[in-house]
Amino acid sequence: QREAAYAHGMSSMQTMFKIILPQAAMVAIPSLFNNLVDILKGTSVAFTIGVMEMTAVANLRAAVTFNYFEAYIILMIVYWLIVFFMERVQKVIEKRNMV
C-alpha cells in the first residue's frame, strides 16, 4: 500500500496519515480500550496526587456512618459509569474510523 501511495504521488506523511494510521487504528483501538477497562477494573482509580482513591474514600465513609453496603454500592455505580463512558468513547472512535 505504501508503494501504491508513492506511485500516486503521495508523500510519506500523506501516506502515513491517510492510509496506514487509519487502518492501524481500526485494529488497535478495541484492544487499547479493553486494556484500559481491565486496568480500571483491576486497580482502584486515583484521581490526582494528594486525593485519596475511591475505594479508600468509600471505606472511610462507611466506617463513619456504618453504611458499608450503601458506600460500596455507590462505588460500584461510579466504576460502572466510568467503564460505560469509556465503552461509549470507544464505539464513537471505532465508528469514526470505519467511515
Secondary structure as GFF3:
##gff-version 3
##sequence-region A 1 99
A	DSSP	alpha_helix	2	7	.	.	.	ID=ss1
A	DSSP	alpha_helix	12	15	.	.	.	ID=ss2
A	DSSP	pi_helix	16	20	.	.	.	ID=ss3
A	DSSP	alpha_helix	21	42	.	.	.	ID=ss4
A	DSSP	alpha_helix	54	65	.	.	.	ID=ss5
A	DSSP	alpha_helix	68	98	.	.	.	ID=ss6
###
